């Protein structure tokens, strides 16, 4: 009688597009064999479908619609909630911190690094203190509340300069995310302003700032021109070949010398690979972990990497790397799963090769820009293609998303603050793709091994509020108190 194969453990770090689809594919394999155990490590119990996040901020979608439960990855996948901050390549284990601050280690036979990317923060004075990013559900909910709060405060403020500043919104970065945030945010504020008599005739100013010579520099010029035209027709001020050189609590200064008074700065400049890459001590290219065409890390055949953190050679464009897009991440995740299985004796490995199928950009309302299979579309046809693509691409919640879209078209948007996320809870986090919740202060768990990064200094782990966030909330309370005839230090309770 032949002995059964020993159970081999595959650990996947990160459940973004790449990690989720790798886990899903491996789950199907694990269902037909007892020789593979799949462990998925992620700070949250869901995959965040980032392309639809601007619609959460715009009040079109319920935030739960863009959160795909990781239980959908497959019954054979074991989920560990935590953030990996250490990898011991010699002894084959990873160290992680769970949401309550406990530390643990997980051994592996095969490792897939798919931790994704984080906000790219440029060395611009004041940005870290006064800007907010846009890569998590919390940030989207905060931005929606913040936009509505500025309108409500401006509605009761007598000082024209202060009112104008609160009705001015600046988005930095005109890539996919920044362009969609500006489009959805502008429509939300325009619709919500109609409900405030004090804002009749009052201009609401939106600026989209981009250092490149055109918006959406990654896509075809025809799509870029269509997006630019749609935004400007709605009144958005598109500032190309322009950067922010300073941010303060009173506004931002542009490279043109203009000082824009505002209380709203949204940072969508771009992303960089997860900081975990820097701690590995391996070769990198443009900050991304070097891998071969099979997604394998050189000198470590048991380790694969894919998605935004991996420098995957683009075989369709020799000498270049694949772009940091969801389209590549999904396909690399699936291939990584196949190649991991092949390394354990199940099937054969293959090289990564993929031609772009096109891009879609949602511009809110009935507008979009798309080029499926190279065919340039704009307006309503592009909108149909864009929404059809998202319904096909998202792994779950399709019916709920379609219902939200229908209700938004028929009933309009609900312009009410939820008050679930405070400014201090969403700093411009550059350490995690989806900022995990801080340790539970009641639990007070002790670490079992020495951490590489102190949770006390982690941007989401401590209770201290950054000075810029404290000032921001104090200004809003003061403005509310003044408009209500209250003293500056008092506020109404619930």
BELMO-V810667 format. One record per residue. N is the residue number from 1. RES is the residue in three letters. PSI is psi in radians with two decimals (none if undefined). Layout:
N/RES/PSI
N/RES/PSI
This chain:
1/UNK/2.29
2/UNK/2.51
3/UNK/2.51
4/UNK/2.63
5/UNK/2.49
6/UNK/2.57
7/UNK/2.19
8/UNK/2.39
9/UNK/2.22
10/UNK/2.12
11/UNK/2.22
12/UNK/2.13
13/UNK/1.91
14/UNK/2.37
15/UNK/0.82
16/UNK/-2.74
17/UNK/-0.79
18/UNK/-0.90
19/UNK/-0.71
20/UNK/-0.83
21/UNK/-0.51
22/UNK/-0.78
23/UNK/-0.70
24/UNK/-0.75
25/UNK/-0.71
26/UNK/-0.54
27/UNK/-0.66
28/UNK/-0.64
29/UNK/-0.74
30/UNK/-0.45
31/UNK/-0.45
32/UNK/0.07
33/UNK/2.62
34/UNK/0.11
35/UNK/-0.01
36/UNK/2.32
37/UNK/2.25
38/UNK/2.16
39/UNK/2.17
40/UNK/2.12
41/UNK/2.17
42/UNK/2.58
43/UNK/-0.47
44/UNK/2.93
45/UNK/0.46
46/UNK/2.73
47/UNK/2.21
48/UNK/2.07
49/UNK/1.53
50/UNK/-0.64
51/UNK/-0.42
52/UNK/0.05
53/UNK/-0.66
54/UNK/-0.50
55/UNK/-0.39
56/UNK/-0.81
57/UNK/-0.57
58/UNK/-0.04
59/UNK/0.23
60/UNK/-0.76
61/UNK/2.52
62/UNK/2.43
63/UNK/-0.46
64/UNK/-0.34
65/UNK/-0.53
66/UNK/0.07
67/UNK/1.86
68/UNK/2.04
69/UNK/2.35
70/UNK/-0.22
71/UNK/-0.36
72/UNK/-0.10
73/UNK/-0.39
74/UNK/2.60
75/UNK/-0.34
76/UNK/0.10
77/UNK/2.23
78/UNK/2.13
79/UNK/2.26
80/UNK/2.07
81/UNK/2.17
82/UNK/2.94
83/UNK/2.10
84/UNK/2.18
85/UNK/0.12
86/UNK/2.43
87/UNK/2.11
88/UNK/1.72
89/UNK/-0.51
90/UNK/-0.71
91/UNK/0.02
92/UNK/1.09
93/UNK/2.73
94/UNK/2.56
95/UNK/2.40
96/UNK/2.80
97/UNK/2.16
98/UNK/3.04
99/UNK/-0.30
100/UNK/0.16
101/UNK/-0.02
102/UNK/2.55
103/UNK/2.49
104/UNK/2.90
105/UNK/2.63
106/UNK/2.12
107/UNK/2.72
108/UNK/2.71
109/UNK/-0.63
110/UNK/2.55
111/UNK/2.31
112/UNK/2.06
113/UNK/1.99
114/UNK/0.80
115/UNK/-0.14
116/UNK/-2.56
117/UNK/2.94
118/UNK/3.00
119/UNK/2.47
120/UNK/1.97
121/UNK/2.04
122/UNK/2.70
123/UNK/1.19
124/UNK/2.18
125/UNK/2.25
126/UNK/-0.24
127/UNK/-0.81
128/UNK/-0.55
129/UNK/-0.53
130/UNK/-0.15
131/UNK/2.78
132/UNK/2.45
133/UNK/-3.04
134/UNK/1.28
135/UNK/0.29
136/UNK/2.84
137/UNK/-0.71
138/UNK/-0.74
139/UNK/-0.64
140/UNK/-0.76
141/UNK/-0.70
142/UNK/-0.78
143/UNK/-0.73
144/UNK/-0.84
145/UNK/-0.72
146/UNK/-0.77
147/UNK/-0.81
148/UNK/-0.64
149/UNK/-0.69
150/UNK/-0.67
151/UNK/-0.77
152/UNK/-0.64
153/UNK/-0.76
154/UNK/-0.52
155/UNK/-0.43
156/UNK/0.13
157/UNK/2.32
158/UNK/-0.49
159/UNK/2.00
160/UNK/-0.67
161/UNK/-0.74
162/UNK/-0.69
163/UNK/-0.75
164/UNK/-0.69
165/UNK/-0.69
166/UNK/-0.31
167/UNK/0.32
168/UNK/2.22
169/UNK/2.26
170/UNK/2.18
171/UNK/2.18
172/UNK/2.14
173/UNK/1.96
174/UNK/0.69
175/UNK/-2.77
176/UNK/-0.94
177/UNK/-0.90
178/UNK/-0.74
179/UNK/-0.75
180/UNK/-0.64
181/UNK/-0.79
182/UNK/-0.73
183/UNK/-0.87
184/UNK/-0.69
185/UNK/-0.70
186/UNK/-0.71
187/UNK/-0.65
188/UNK/-0.86
189/UNK/-0.62
190/UNK/-0.73
191/UNK/-0.74
192/UNK/-0.56
193/UNK/-0.46
194/UNK/-0.34
195/UNK/0.01
196/UNK/1.87
197/UNK/-0.57
198/UNK/-0.17
199/UNK/0.13
200/UNK/2.22
201/UNK/-0.05
202/UNK/2.13
203/UNK/2.44
204/UNK/2.09
205/UNK/2.23
206/UNK/2.28
207/UNK/2.31
208/UNK/1.95
209/UNK/2.25
210/UNK/2.30
211/UNK/-0.40
212/UNK/2.90
213/UNK/-0.10
214/UNK/2.79
215/UNK/2.77
216/UNK/1.01
217/UNK/-0.25
218/UNK/-0.29
219/UNK/3.07
220/UNK/2.51
221/UNK/-0.55
222/UNK/-0.69
223/UNK/-0.71
224/UNK/-0.78
225/UNK/-0.67
226/UNK/-0.73
227/UNK/-0.76
228/UNK/-0.78
229/UNK/-0.75
230/UNK/-0.79
231/UNK/-0.82
232/UNK/-0.60
233/UNK/-0.52
234/UNK/-0.14
235/UNK/0.06
236/UNK/2.31
237/UNK/1.92
238/UNK/2.05
239/UNK/1.65
240/UNK/2.87
241/UNK/0.64
242/UNK/2.54
243/UNK/2.88
244/UNK/2.25
245/UNK/-0.22
246/UNK/2.50
247/UNK/2.39
248/UNK/3.13
249/UNK/-0.25
250/UNK/-0.28
251/UNK/-2.85
252/UNK/2.60
253/UNK/2.26
254/UNK/2.85
255/UNK/-0.27
256/UNK/-0.14
257/UNK/-0.18
258/UNK/2.38
259/UNK/2.03
260/UNK/2.00
261/UNK/2.13
262/UNK/2.75
263/UNK/0.18
264/UNK/2.00
265/UNK/1.99
266/UNK/2.19
267/UNK/1.88
268/UNK/0.69
269/UNK/-0.55
270/UNK/-2.94
271/UNK/2.87
272/UNK/2.80
273/UNK/2.65
274/UNK/2.43
275/UNK/-0.29
276/UNK/-0.56
277/UNK/-0.72
278/UNK/-0.51
279/UNK/-0.20
280/UNK/-0.48
281/UNK/0.43
282/UNK/3.00
283/UNK/2.44
284/UNK/2.81
285/UNK/2.02
286/UNK/0.64
287/UNK/-0.09
288/UNK/2.59
289/UNK/2.22
290/UNK/2.28
291/UNK/2.89
292/UNK/-3.03
293/UNK/-0.21
294/UNK/0.12
295/UNK/0.32
296/UNK/2.43
297/UNK/2.22
298/UNK/2.41
299/UNK/0.03
300/UNK/1.34
301/UNK/-0.30
302/UNK/-0.07
303/UNK/2.23
304/UNK/2.76
305/UNK/2.56
306/UNK/3.02
307/UNK/-2.75
308/UNK/-0.51
309/UNK/-0.12
310/UNK/2.37
311/UNK/1.42
312/UNK/2.16
313/UNK/2.36
314/UNK/1.81
315/UNK/-0.30
316/UNK/-0.25
317/UNK/1.42
318/UNK/2.36
319/UNK/-0.09
320/UNK/2.89
321/UNK/2.69
322/UNK/2.60
323/UNK/2.75
324/UNK/1.31
325/UNK/2.79
326/UNK/-0.60
327/UNK/-0.80
328/UNK/-0.70
329/UNK/-0.76
330/UNK/-0.83
331/UNK/-0.63
332/UNK/-0.64
333/UNK/-0.77
334/UNK/-0.75
335/UNK/-0.67
336/UNK/-0.69
337/UNK/-0.78
338/UNK/-0.75
339/UNK/-0.56
340/UNK/-0.79
341/UNK/-0.69
342/UNK/-0.63
343/UNK/-0.30
344/UNK/0.14
345/UNK/0.18
346/UNK/1.71
347/UNK/-2.96
348/UNK/2.57
349/UNK/2.74
350/UNK/2.75
351/UNK/2.66
352/UNK/2.20
353/UNK/2.17
354/UNK/2.32
355/UNK/2.37
356/UNK/2.39
357/UNK/-0.02
358/UNK/3.12
359/UNK/2.71
360/UNK/2.45
361/UNK/2.07
362/UNK/2.15
363/UNK/0.35
364/UNK/2.85
365/UNK/-2.39
366/UNK/0.32
367/UNK/2.58
368/UNK/3.01
369/UNK/2.38
370/UNK/2.69
371/UNK/1.14
372/UNK/2.19
373/UNK/0.56
374/UNK/0.02
375/UNK/1.99
376/UNK/2.21
377/UNK/2.67
378/UNK/2.95
379/UNK/-2.57
380/UNK/-0.74
381/UNK/-0.72
382/UNK/-0.59
383/UNK/-0.75
384/UNK/-0.77
385/UNK/-0.75
386/UNK/-0.85
387/UNK/-0.61
388/UNK/-0.70
389/UNK/-0.80
390/UNK/-0.70
391/UNK/-0.58
392/UNK/-0.62
393/UNK/-0.59
394/UNK/2.33
395/UNK/-0.26
396/UNK/3.09
397/UNK/0.35
398/UNK/-0.80
399/UNK/-0.74
400/UNK/-0.70
401/UNK/-0.79
402/UNK/-0.67
403/UNK/-0.71
404/UNK/-0.72
405/UNK/-0.74
406/UNK/-0.78
407/UNK/-0.65
408/UNK/-0.67
409/UNK/-0.58
410/UNK/-0.73
411/UNK/-0.30
412/UNK/-3.10
413/UNK/2.53
414/UNK/1.97
415/UNK/1.38
416/UNK/2.42
417/UNK/2.49
418/UNK/-0.50
419/UNK/0.43
420/UNK/-0.45
421/UNK/2.17
422/UNK/2.83
423/UNK/-0.65
424/UNK/-0.37
425/UNK/-0.19
426/UNK/1.12
427/UNK/2.92
428/UNK/1.40
429/UNK/2.16
430/UNK/0.17
431/UNK/-0.32
432/UNK/2.45
433/UNK/-0.76
434/UNK/1.77
435/UNK/2.11
436/UNK/2.77
437/UNK/2.63
438/UNK/2.96
439/UNK/2.50
440/UNK/2.08
441/UNK/-0.34
442/UNK/-0.61
443/UNK/-0.86
444/UNK/0.66
445/UNK/2.57
446/UNK/2.56
447/UNK/2.57
448/UNK/-0.15
449/UNK/2.74
450/UNK/2.11
451/UNK/2.67
452/UNK/-0.57
453/UNK/2.25
454/UNK/2.23
455/UNK/-0.46
456/UNK/-0.56
457/UNK/0.05
458/UNK/2.43
459/UNK/-0.40
460/UNK/0.01
461/UNK/-0.40
462/UNK/2.97
463/UNK/-0.21
464/UNK/2.51
465/UNK/2.32
466/UNK/2.53
467/UNK/-0.72
468/UNK/-0.68
469/UNK/-0.70
470/UNK/-0.77
471/UNK/-0.68
472/UNK/-0.84
473/UNK/-0.59
474/UNK/-0.71
475/UNK/-0.73
476/UNK/-0.73
477/UNK/-0.71
478/UNK/-0.75
479/UNK/-0.70
480/UNK/-0.70
481/UNK/-0.75
482/UNK/-0.75
483/UNK/-0.36
484/UNK/-0.03
485/UNK/0.32
486/UNK/2.85
487/UNK/2.65
488/UNK/-0.49
489/UNK/0.10
490/UNK/2.66
491/UNK/2.68
492/UNK/2.49
493/UNK/3.09
494/UNK/none
